Amino acid sequence: MSTGGPDLFVICKSCGSEVSPYITECPYCGSRLRKRAPKIDRQGRVSERRRRRPPAPSLPRLRRGEIPGIRGETRPQATIVLVVLGLVGCLLYRTTLVSLFDVAVIGKPASGDWWRLLTATFTYTNTGDALITLAAIALYGWLFERRHGMLPTIAVFALGGFGGTLASTALYPFPYVLGANGGALALIVAWAMPDLLDLRAGREFEGDLLGTAVFAAAVAATPLIGAGATWPADAVGILAGLAVGYPLARAETR
């Protein structure tokens, strides 16, 4: 073939004969050379249409129930709501809209003010406490919700967060309770239970238990800041995580 000019011939792949580039069948063996006659440009050269590169393969989002035993990919809606409520509670008391005495547990609540047990869980007066607790809720709430869904996530947080606030109010003579360190610890422990069971049984596990232990220690130490987090809330959160996470982990193992 000549460079820059028209192609003089092509080689038949069947018989190896030199044939014209402008025909569709080999005149010697009858083999098909191309589907249709080529187009000729003004210089007399064969101009072939370039084939488009096929699109890169991609997998769609996994839908609920598409593969038995695997939960569909969904947004962590419950975790997002819990974090947003914590951020609102972290900023709301700093405004003149509400007083800290209206949303936090400061002293024994009156019979008609028990709703403060709920609002106190989402109220923070210390930025460090809020950062540690909400980061743990965001990370381990998302991991737990991706594995078990929205309702178990809400249940674990409620047992650890609201239960921890209630226990602190009952145990302290003049309580000052804020934050959801109990709820954060409950989510951490519940998520880590499958890996803890695998570690105990000598099996391999995928989770980062060392990083999880650091997160749990940081959340458990928030009462040292003195911003309303309490030790009873830590204890209730750990117990709530064990109470919910252990049965779920055992069910997954089976």
N, C-alpha and C positions, 0 to 999 in steps of 0.2 A: 504494500500500500504506500502511496506517496503522501508526504506530509504537507498539509495545507491545500491539497488538490482533491479532486474527486477520487473515491475509492475505486480501484481497478477491479478488484475481485474480493470475494470472501471465501472462506474454507467451509465446505460442508462437513458437519460433525459426524455424519454417518459413513460416507465413503472417502472423505478427505480430498475431494476434487475441488479445484478452483472454479468458482462459478460467479456469475454477474451479481453485484449487490442489489440489482433492481428487480429480481425475480423472487417469487414466493416458494417455489419448489425446485429441488435439485434435478436437472435434466438427465443425470446419470443414474441416480438410484431412486428418484421420486420422493425423497424425504422432504418433509415440511421445513422450510427455512424460517419462515415468519408467518404471522397470521394474515397480514395484508401488505400490499406493496408499500415501500417506504416513500416518504415525501422528499422531493428534490428541491434544494434551495437555488438561488440565482447563480451560484458558483458551481452548480452541478454536483454538490455534495449531498450525501444522505443526511437528512435532519430527523433525528429520532426524538420523540416526545419523552421527556424525563419523567420517570415514575415518581410520584409523590411518596415521601417517606410515611409509612403507616404510623398512626398516632401511638404514643407510648401507652402500654396497658396500664389501667388503673382500676382499683377495686372500689365499688360504691360503699357507702356507709352501711355497716351491719345493722339490719333491722331486727326488732324484737321478735323472737321466735323463729328466726331464719335458720339457725343452727341449734339443735337441742343441746342444752347444757351450757350455752354461752349467751350471756346477756348482751342485748343490742347496745350500740354506742349511743348514748344520750348525754345531754348537758347535765351537769351536776346542779340541778335546780334547787334542791334543798340546801346544799352547801352554800350556794350563792346567796340565798335568802338569809341564812344564819350569819354570814360574813357581813352582808349589807346592814342587817339589824345591829350588829356589833359596831360597825362604823358610825351608824346614826346615833347609837347610844354614846359613843365616844365623843361626839361633837355636840349633841343636843343639850347636854347639861351646861355647856359653856356659853350657851345663848341665854337670853332672858325669857325664853318661851316657857321653860319649866324650871323648877327648883330641884336641886339634888335630893331634897327631902321627899319629893313627890315620886321619884323613880327608884331610889335606892333603899335598902334596908338599913336604917339607922335606928337602933333600938327595937324593941318588940313591936311588930305591926299591930295596929288595932284590928278589931274583928272585921271591919269593913275595908281594910287596906291590904288584904292578902294578895291582891294583884301585883303588889310591889315585889313579891317573890319572883315574878316573871320578868318585870322590867329591870330589876337589879341584875339579872343574869346578862343583860345586854348593855349594861352601863359601865363605863371605865373612866376613871379620873387620872390614871397614870398612863402616859404614852408608851412606856416600855412594857408595862403589863398588857396593854391592848395589842401591841405589835407581836409579842410572843404568843399570846393566846389566839388571836385571830389568824396568825400565820399557821399555827398548828391545826386550827379548825379548817382552814382553806385547803391545806395539803392532805391531811388524813381524812377529812370529810369527803373530799373529792375521790380519794382512793377507795374509801369504804363504800361510797354511793355507787361508784362504777362497778363494784363487785356485787353489791346486794340491793341497790335501788334506793328510792327516796324514803319510803316509810321506815325501814330499819334505821336509816341514818337519823331521821327525826327522833325515833324512839331512843336510840343510844344517847343522843345529845340531851334529850329531855330528862332521861334518868340521871345522867351525870351532872348536867347544868342546873336544872330546877331542883333535883334531889339534893345536890350539894348546897344550894342556897337554903333550902328548907332545913337540912341537918345543921348548918352553921347557926341559923336562927334559933333552933331548938337547944343547941348545946351551949351557946354563949349567953351569959346573963344580959349583956348589953351589946348586941351584935352590930357590926358595921360590915356589911357584905355587899360586894360588887363583883362583876365579872363572871366569866364562864370557864374558869380553869378546870372545874369538874367536868364540864361537857367536852373540853378539848382532850383531857386525859382519857375519858371514856371512848372517844373516837380513836385515839392512838392505840389503846389496849385492844379494842375490838378488832381493829385492822391487823394488828400484829399477831393475833392468836393463831392463825394457820401456820405462820412461820415459826412461832414458838413451839407448837406441837410437832412440827417437822424437825426442829432442832432437838427436841427432847427424844424423838424416836430415832435420831441419827440419819434422817433423810436430808436430801438437798433442798434448799429453799431459795426463792428468788428475791425476797425483800431485803432491804438494808436495815438490819436490826441494830447495827451500831448507830446509824444516823437517827433511827427511831428512838433509841435510848437517850440520845442527846436531846432530842426534842422533848421527850417525856420529862427528863430531868429539869429542863429549863421551865416547862410549864409548872411542874411540881414545886419549883422554888419561887414562884411568883408571890406566895405569902410573905417572903422575906422583904419584898418591896414595901409592904405595908399599905397597899392601895385598895384594900377590900377583899382580896383573895384570901382564902382561909384553908387551914389544914384539913378540917372535916370535909370540905368540898373536894380536896385531892383524894381523900380516902373513898368517898362516895363515887367519884369518877372512875377510879380504878376498879372498884367492885362492880359498877355498872358495865364497864367494858368487858370484864370477865363473865358477867352473867349473860350478856347478849352474844359476845364474840365466841365464847367456848362452844355453845350448841351449834352456832352457824359453822364454825370451823370443823366440828365433828361431822356435821351433815355433809360438808364438802368432801371430807376425806372418804366417807362411805360411798 
